[in-house]
Amino acid sequence: MTASNPASVVPSIHDRFAVVRERIRSTCVAAGRDLASVILTAVSKTQPDEALEAALATGQRVFGENRVQEAQAHWADRRAAFPDLELRLIGPLQTNKAVEAVQLFDVIETLDREKLAAALAAAMQKTGRRPRILVQVNTGAEPQKAGVLPDDADALIASARDGHGLTVEGLMCIPPADEAPEPHFKLLAEIAARNGLSVLSMGMSGDYEAAISCGATHVRVGSALFGERISPLKPS
């Protein structure tokens, strides 16, 4: 059977969700944390419809998407059937997509510059929707990666909250792939604490247990739940 056959996808995803949830539970116990303090965000980018349906069947309601257009295709027709669905934008956002993002997402995790803060504020004024905001911090100062630099994070947080009236509730980061993640998670927690922010979106399939131990409130897990993604073929 192919991976796109529901008969093969559903049991696999069900089992994967069970494993990840148990690992989250055991990590919370070891860290002395309440299980309810950690929310699993299922990263559903590039997944086929049957995978989304299988995830929903496990009771999962919080999903992360990287692109506005793909998220619209995934969720626009499903929202009415799942009123408790929470959609989180976890990929970079262009200012010209701000209105569409504000219309669709409940949380935008990737605010990383002043220009985007202004665009989001304008989009909220236009649409009447007010998604919650996380500021993405480039903890490793990687030039190829989105996110405000740690030394500039306080200023952007203040500007987003006080200058643009955005509901900034926390921070997000993606540590460098070739470094231990814990120092980056601890740095993010320090920035959040001094700015009075309670939400920390950090940790992915390879390091979500370390992130929980460092205080993550949201972990973004994709491949550990859905299996390795197969990139779509580029048109010839």
N, C-alpha and C positions, 0 to 999 in steps of 0.2 A: 504494500500500500504506500501511497505517497504521503508526505507530511501534511498535505492539504486536505486529506480525507478526514472528516470529523471523527470517524471511528478510531483513528490512530491519534488524533490530536487531543481529544477530550480526556482520556485517562491519563495521558502523560502530563498535561497541564494541571489536572486535579492533584496528581501526586506531587508535582513540583511545588505547588502552592502549599500543600500540607507540610512538606519538608522545610520550606522557608519560614513558614509561620512557627513551626516548632523550634527552629534555630533562633528566631527572634525571641520566642518565649524563654528559652533556656538562657540566652544571653541577658535578658532582662533580669531573670532570677539571679544569675551570677553577679550582675552589677548592682543588685539591690534596687531595681527600678520597677515601677508599676507597668505591667504590659500595656495598659491603656495609654501610656505616655509616648508610645512609639507607633507611628502610623506607616503602614506599608503602602508605598506608591508603586503600582504596577506600570512599568514602562512599556507602553503598547505600540510604540512607533514601529512601522513596517509590518505589523502583524495582520494576518488575514482575518476575515469576519469570524470564521469558526473558532479561532484562538480567542478573540474577544468574547464570544458567547460562552466559551468554556470558562474563561476567567470570571465572567459575571455569574456563572452557575455556581462557583465556589463561594459566592457572597462578596467578592471583591467589588468595591465601589469607588476607589480612589485610583485614578489613572494619570500617567504623565505622558505627554506628547512633545515632540521636538519641533514640529512644523504646524503652522496654522491650517494650511490647506488640507494636509493629511488628517489632522484632528477633526476637521469639519466632515470629511468623508467617513471617518470612523464613528462619530458620535452625534451628529446633527439629528439623525432619525432615531436615535436610541434614548435621547434625553427624556422624552415624554414617558417612556416605559420604565425609566429608572430615575424617579425624582430625587433620590438621595445620591445620585452620581456626583462626584467631584472631579473636575478636570483641571490639571495643573500643567502649565506651559513650562517645560524644563529645557527648551532649546533657545538659542539666540533669537531675538526679535528685532526686525527692522522697523523703523519708525512708520513706514508706509503701510504696515500691517497692524498698527496699534488698534484701530477701530475694530477690525475683525477679531483680534485677540481678546479685546475687552468684551465683545459680544458673546464669545464662546467660553472663555476660561473663567473658572472660579478663583484661581490663584495663578499669578504670573511670577515665576521664580527667578527671572533672569534680567531684572533691572540692573544695568551696569554703567549708565552714563546719564548726564544731565539732559541731553537732547531727548532721550527716550522717556525720561520722567515727565518732561513737558508734553510729549506726544501722548503718553498714557493719560495724563490729567485732562488734556483736551478731548481725548476719546471718551473718557468717562463723563465729561460734561455733555458731550453730544449724544451718547447712548443712554445715559441714566443708570448704567451698571457700574458697580464699584468692586471689581475683583481685588482680593488681598494681594499684597506685593511682598516679594523677597528680593533682597539685593544680592546679586551674585558677586562673590569675592574671588579674585584670581590669586589664591593663597601662594601659589608657586611662582607668581610673576612671569608666567609663560607667554611669550609674545604672540603665539598662535592661538591662544585661548581667550575666550570672552571673560569678562569680569572686571570689576574695579580693583585697583591695586590696594593691598591692605592699608597702606598709609593714607589713602584717599577715601577709604570706606566711610569714616565718620562724617565727612563733609557731604558725601552723596546721600547718606541716610538722613541727615538733618535737612538737606535741601528737598529731598523727596517728601518728607513728612511736613515740614514747616513752610517750605516755599511753594510746593505743588499740591499739598493736601492729600497725598496718597496714604493709604492704610498700609504702612510698612510693618509687617509682623515678625520678620526674621531674615535670616541669611541663608545662602546656598553656596556650596563650593564643589569643585571637582579636583582633587589633589593630582599632582603629576603622576603619571603611570609608573615611573621608574623610581619613585621615592616611597618611603614608609608613610602611610596616610595619617597616622596618629598626630604628628606635630601640626599638620594642616587642620585636622579636626579641632585640636585644642586652640589653635589660633583663631579659627572661626568662632568658637565658643567665647573666647576672650573679647572679641570685637562685639559680639552680640550682648554680652553681659554689660559692658560699659555703655551700651546704647539702649539698655532696657528692653531688649528684644528676646522673646521666649522661644521662637521657632528656629530650629536648625535642620535644614534639609541637606544631609550629607551621608555618604555611604552608598555604594552600588553593589552589584552582584559579588564582586571580589572582596569587598571590605566592609559590608554593612554591619557585621558583628563588632568590628573595631569602632565603627562610628557610633553604635549604640552605647558602647562602653565609654565613649567620650561625650555623650550627651545628646546624640541625634534625636530629634522628635519625628523626623520623616526620613525614611530610607527609600531610595529610588532603585528598584530591582527590575531588570529586564530579562537577561539571558538565563538567570537561575530559575525564572518562572516559566518562560516561553521556549527555552532552548536558544541556541545560537541563531542569530538572524541571518537569512540568506538575502544578500543585496539583489534588488531587481536588476535584470539585464538592461544595459544601456541600449537605446535604439541604434541600429547600424546606419 
